Structure formats: C-alpha cells, structure tokens
Amino acid sequence: MRQISILSCIVLLWAGQTATAQTWANKMFETTEHDFGVVARNSKQQFQFKIKNLYVEDVHIARVRSSCGCTSPIIEKRTLKTYESGAITAVYNTNSFLGAKNATVTVTIDKPYYAEVQLSVRGFIRSDVVMNPGSVQFGEVAQGSIAEKPLSIIYAGRNSWKITDVRSAYPHFEVELNEQERSTARVNYTLLVRLKKDAPAGYIQDELTIVTDDPKNKTISLAVQGRVISPLAVSPATLILGPVEAGALVSKKLVVRGKTPFRITKITYNDQCLKIDLPDDAKNLHLLPVEFTAGLEAKEMVEKITIHTDLAGGASATCVLTASVTAPSEEP
C-alpha cells in the first residue's frame, strides 16, 4: 500500500476548486455526525468518532471543545502514527440536560499541520422517563457462559403508558420485561437483559430499543456494553511474514493456548497459498505450523485465520497474517 504525505494531499487540494486545504483532516474520520435519538434521563449515552491516520506523518490532536455543556468530548489517543486508529468520544450528559440538545465538537490538530474538524451530535433527552442504572454494563464475560443484568424503567405521567416491545439487532440478547407498579402518575418496569452463551468473543457496543405506546416519542435507546473473553489465546495475534520473494516458501508457528484441554475442529482462511495442518489430539497448548508459498505476482497480503475448537460455546480465536510478496529477483 502506497503511503500518502499530508503535504502532497494539501497541495492537491489547493490545486482543486472543490475542496478546502484541511479536507485531509476530515478524511481521517469515519463519520462527523451522530444522532443519539430519543433517550431517557440518567441513561448512559456516548459515541466514538473513530479516526485513522492515513498519512506518513504523525498526527497530533491538541485539544477538543464542545459548543454545549450537554456533550463532553474525550480524546482517546492524542498521537496517531501511520495507519494507527483512535477516537474522540462524545458523552451525552443526560443527567444534567433535558429536551432537544445539539452540540458541535471542534477537534484541533496541531501536527504536522494545523486543522480543525467539526463533529456534530444531536438528540432528545426525555424528562418523563428515568432508567436506573443508565446503561447495561456486562463487563468481562467468559465465552460460553450466561450473564444477566437488571435495571428499572420509571415513567412519570399518564397511568396508561406502556412498554410494548424491546428490540435489538444483536442476536445474542434476551430480555424479560415485568411491570412492577402502576399508580395515578407513575409506571415502573423492571427489565432483565441476558447475554446468551452463544455470544462470540469480542467487544459489545450495542443498544436496545424500548418501544412504547407514546405517539410523540415512540422509542427510547438503551446502551449495552461489555466484552466476551475467549478461553483461547493465540500468539502472535498478528503473524508478520515480512517481505517474501515470489515463489518462496516461508514457515512460521502459531501458539494456541486454552485453560482446559481442547481439540481444534477446523481452521479457516481464504488464501490458497497458505497451508495449516489440523492436529488430531486434545491438549492445553497446540503448536500450529503455518506454511506460506508466495505466488508469482507481487502483492500486499492480509489474511484472517480463524481457529475453531470444541470448547464450550464453540469458542474460536483469530490471527491476522500479513506478507509483502516481492517480484522475483533477476538471475545475473
């Protein structure tokens, strides 16, 4: 992959008539706006504006500021080297503000060149609905196990108000909704959120959508966060083969560890230049020989290797293999 200099990018933008000279900075962000939607008072709401340095030079984020106290910005990583990723986290302050609240978060970059990027957030904080706690935090959960977290949803208003459904695009959640109280001006529900044992390893950054019979604000968002920890550990996580001459054979080893003896049932990858033999026995530690026979064409290769096992929940682990295949050397 050819690396791009920020200076050359700026020169090209100056030469054009349709872009400003700081567009190079905007291009590093996946998105520059986010709508929190309708959320409950005291609910935890935050969004990460992801940024990736696309250039040769180091990028330094000097500061961030918000146009409204309803949003607090946080710099997750100030200095980004070539192809490194970071984020600006926007925290929506639902415990201090109510109603429609919008904010512009200004990100100031001072190295290698000065630029400002504007990020916009918006949302509506309901005053009549309170959640306790304000989000579902599973923390770290062992893969193959079940985790449950309860919370209460309190509504102050008409006594006929109802929650009609709870939805999520994440298939590994189950919910149990129970009405606890219904008085003249108060309705109280308890919600039990369950993470199923088939949840895959990795971070959970999702949300539940609570559907009500309110004709004006029909849905409420509830953040759900956590991390499912695989019982497997693969080392190295990134297998770097480095420059490989076309047609050459390179051999490396992967170390796969588990807390209990396990059998590797399948190893999946796409590139036909790879060969990884499947072991037969069950044990705590497997050494997997990885053979890569470079093709005759120069290319940059990034390949995902997934190791499947017979551990609880069908636990699996992944490794990323990288190689730079170079053209064959000429005979003297």
C-alpha positions in Angstrom: 0.0 0.0 0.0 1.5 3.4 -1.1 1.8 5.8 1.8 0.5 9.3 1.3 2.1 12.5 2.6 -0.2 15.1 4.1 1.8 17.9 2.4 1.2 16.3 -1.1 -2.5 15.9 -0.2 -2.7 19.6 0.8 -1.0 20.7 -2.5 -3.5 18.7 -4.5 -6.4 20.2 -2.6 -5.2 23.7 -3.1 -4.9 23.0 -6.8 -8.5 21.9 -6.9 -11.5 24.2 -6.8 -14.0 22.0 -4.9 -12.2 21.2 -1.6 -10.6 23.2 1.2 -7.0 22.7 2.3 -7.9 21.0 5.5 -10.0 18.3 3.9 -7.1 15.9 4.6 -8.1 16.1 8.3 -11.8 15.3 7.7 -10.9 12.3 5.6 -9.4 10.6 8.6 -12.8 10.4 10.4 -15.3 7.6 9.6 -18.2 10.0 10.2 -18.5 13.5 11.5 -22.1 13.4 12.9 -24.2 11.3 15.2 -27.9 11.3 16.3 -28.5 9.8 19.7 -32.2 9.8 19.0 -34.7 9.9 21.9 -33.0 8.8 25.2 -34.1 8.6 28.9 -32.9 10.9 31.6 -29.9 9.4 33.5 -29.2 6.9 30.7 -25.6 6.4 29.6 -25.1 7.7 26.1 -21.8 8.1 24.3 -20.5 7.7 20.8 -17.0 7.2 19.4 -16.0 9.2 16.4 -13.3 6.9 15.0 -10.2 8.4 13.4 -7.4 6.7 11.5 -4.1 8.3 10.4 -4.0 7.7 6.6 -0.7 9.5 6.1 3.1 9.1 6.6 3.4 11.9 9.2 2.4 11.6 12.8 -0.9 13.3 13.6 -1.3 15.1 17.0 -4.7 16.1 18.4 -4.0 19.2 20.6 -7.5 19.7 22.1 -11.3 19.3 21.7 -14.0 21.7 22.8 -17.8 21.5 22.8 -20.3 24.2 21.9 -22.7 22.9 24.6 -22.4 21.5 28.1 -24.8 18.7 27.1 -21.8 17.0 25.4 -18.4 16.3 26.9 -15.7 15.3 24.4 -12.7 13.0 25.3 -9.6 12.4 23.3 -8.9 8.6 23.5 -5.4 8.9 21.8 -3.6 12.1 21.1 -0.8 11.0 18.8 -1.5 8.7 15.8 1.3 7.2 13.8 0.9 5.9 10.2 -2.3 3.8 10.0 -2.9 4.0 13.7 -6.5 4.4 14.9 -8.0 6.4 17.8 -11.3 8.1 18.7 -13.0 11.2 20.0 -15.7 10.0 22.5 -18.7 12.3 22.8 -20.5 11.8 26.1 -24.1 13.0 26.1 -24.9 14.4 29.5 -28.5 13.1 30.1 -28.3 13.6 33.9 -27.9 17.4 33.6 -29.9 18.4 30.5 -33.4 17.8 29.1 -35.1 18.2 25.8 -33.6 18.6 22.4 -29.8 19.2 22.7 -27.3 19.7 19.9 -23.6 20.3 20.1 -20.6 20.9 17.8 -17.4 19.3 18.9 -14.3 21.0 17.4 -11.2 18.8 17.2 -8.0 20.8 16.8 -5.0 19.2 15.2 -1.6 21.0 15.5 0.8 18.5 14.0 2.1 18.1 11.4 -0.2 20.9 10.1 -2.9 22.9 11.7 -6.5 21.9 11.1 -9.9 21.9 12.8 -12.6 19.2 12.3 -16.2 19.8 13.3 -18.2 16.9 14.7 -21.9 17.3 15.3 -24.2 15.5 17.8 -27.9 15.8 18.5 -30.6 14.1 20.4 -33.6 14.5 22.7 -33.5 13.8 26.4 -36.9 12.8 27.9 -37.8 14.2 31.3 -40.6 11.7 32.0 -38.5 8.5 31.7 -35.7 7.6 34.1 -33.5 4.4 33.9 -31.5 3.0 36.8 -28.8 2.2 36.1 -28.4 4.3 33.0 -27.0 1.5 30.8 -26.4 -2.2 30.7 -22.7 -3.0 31.6 -21.8 -6.6 31.4 -18.1 -6.1 32.0 -16.0 -9.1 31.1 -17.9 -12.4 30.4 -16.2 -15.7 29.7 -17.3 -17.0 26.3 -19.8 -19.8 26.6 -21.4 -18.5 29.8 -24.6 -16.6 30.5 -24.6 -13.1 32.1 -27.7 -11.2 33.3 -28.1 -7.5 34.3 -31.4 -6.0 35.7 -32.5 -2.3 35.5 -35.6 -0.3 36.3 -37.5 2.0 34.0 -39.7 4.6 35.7 -42.2 6.8 33.8 -43.9 9.8 35.4 -47.1 10.9 33.5 -50.3 9.2 32.4 -51.0 5.9 34.1 -51.9 4.1 30.9 -48.4 4.5 29.5 -46.9 1.1 28.4 -43.8 -0.5 27.0 -45.0 -2.6 24.1 -41.7 -4.2 22.9 -37.9 -4.3 23.4 -35.8 -4.8 20.3 -32.2 -5.3 19.3 -30.3 -6.1 16.1 -27.8 -8.1 18.2 -29.0 -11.7 18.1 -27.3 -12.8 21.4 -29.5 -10.8 23.8 -32.6 -12.0 25.5 -34.9 -9.7 27.6 -37.5 -10.2 30.3 -39.9 -7.3 30.9 -42.1 -7.1 34.0 -44.5 -4.4 35.2 -43.9 -3.6 38.9 -46.1 -0.6 39.6 -48.9 1.4 38.0 -50.3 4.3 40.0 -52.0 7.6 39.2 -48.9 9.3 37.8 -46.2 6.6 37.9 -45.4 3.4 36.0 -42.5 1.2 36.9 -41.0 -1.7 34.9 -38.0 -4.0 35.6 -36.0 -5.2 32.6 -33.7 -8.2 32.8 -31.1 -8.2 29.9 -29.5 -11.6 29.3 -26.3 -12.2 27.3 -26.7 -15.7 25.8 -23.9 -18.3 25.9 -23.6 -18.3 22.1 -22.3 -14.8 22.1 -19.0 -14.6 20.1 -15.8 -13.3 21.6 -15.2 -9.6 21.3 -16.4 -6.2 22.4 -20.1 -5.4 22.7 -21.1 -1.9 21.8 -24.8 -2.2 21.0 -28.2 -0.9 22.2 -31.7 -2.0 23.0 -34.7 -0.1 21.5 -37.5 0.2 24.0 -40.8 0.7 22.1 -43.7 2.5 24.0 -47.2 3.5 23.1 -46.3 7.2 23.3 -47.3 8.6 19.9 -44.8 11.5 20.0 -41.7 9.7 21.3 -42.3 6.1 20.5 -38.8 4.6 21.1 -36.1 5.0 23.7 -32.4 3.9 23.3 -30.6 1.9 25.9 -26.8 1.4 25.6 -25.4 -2.1 26.2 -21.7 -2.7 26.6 -19.3 -5.5 27.6 -16.7 -7.8 26.4 -16.9 -11.6 25.8 -13.5 -13.1 26.6 -12.4 -16.2 24.6 -11.0 -19.1 26.6 -8.4 -19.3 23.8 -5.2 -17.3 23.4 -3.4 -17.1 20.1 0.2 -15.9 19.8 1.1 -13.9 17.9 -2.1 -12.1 17.3 -0.6 -10.8 14.1 1.7 -13.1 12.2 4.1 -10.9 10.2 5.9 -12.7 7.4 7.6 -9.6 6.1 9.0 -9.3 2.5 8.7 -12.7 0.7 10.1 -13.2 -2.7 7.7 -14.5 -5.3 7.7 -18.3 -5.3 9.5 -18.6 -2.0 8.3 -20.8 0.9 8.1 -19.3 4.5 7.3 -21.3 7.6 6.1 -19.9 11.0 4.3 -21.2 14.1 1.2 -20.2 15.9 0.8 -21.0 19.6 -2.8 -21.7 20.7 -3.5 -22.0 24.4 -6.5 -22.9 26.5 -7.3 -23.2 30.2 -8.5 -26.8 29.7 -7.6 -29.4 27.1 -9.3 -28.8 23.8 -9.4 -30.1 20.2 -9.1 -27.9 17.2 -12.0 -28.8 14.9 -11.4 -26.6 12.0 -9.0 -23.8 10.7 -10.5 -21.4 8.1 -8.7 -19.0 5.8 -9.2 -17.9 2.2 -5.8 -17.7 0.6 -4.8 -20.9 -1.2 -1.1 -20.0 -0.7 -1.5 -21.0 3.0 -1.2 -24.5 4.5 -2.0 -25.2 8.1 -2.4 -28.9 9.2 -5.2 -29.8 11.6 -3.9 -31.6 14.8 -5.8 -34.7 16.0 -5.3 -34.7 19.7 -6.8 -32.7 22.6 -4.4 -30.6 24.8 -4.0 -27.3 26.5 -1.4 -26.0 24.1 -1.1 -26.5 20.3 1.8 -25.5 18.1 0.5 -25.0 14.6 3.0 -24.9 11.7 1.9 -22.3 9.1 3.4 -22.6 5.6 3.1 -19.8 3.1 4.1 -20.3 -0.5 4.2 -17.0 -2.3 2.7 -16.7 -5.7 4.4 -15.3 -8.7 2.7 -11.9 -8.5 3.9 -9.1 -6.3 1.2 -8.0 -3.8 0.4 -6.9 -0.2 -1.4 -9.7 1.6 -3.6 -9.5 4.7 -5.3 -12.8 5.7 -7.6 -13.6 8.6 -7.1 -17.1 10.1 -9.9 -18.4 12.4 -9.2 -21.4 14.7 -12.4 -23.3 15.8 -12.5 -25.6 18.8 -14.7 -28.0 20.7 -14.7 -25.8 23.8 -18.0 -24.6 25.4 -19.9 -22.4 23.0 -17.7 -23.4 20.1 -15.1 -20.9 21.2 -12.8 -19.7 18.4 -9.9 -17.4 18.0 -8.4 -15.4 15.2 -5.0 -14.3 13.9 -4.1 -11.9 11.1 -1.3 -12.9 8.8 0.5 -10.2 6.7 3.0 -10.6 4.0 4.6 -8.4 1.3 5.2 -10.5 -1.8 8.0 -9.0 -3.9 8.9 -9.6 -7.6 11.3 -12.5 -8.2 14.9 -11.5 -8.4 16.6 -11.5 -11.8 19.3 -14.1 -12.5 22.8 -12.5 -13.0 
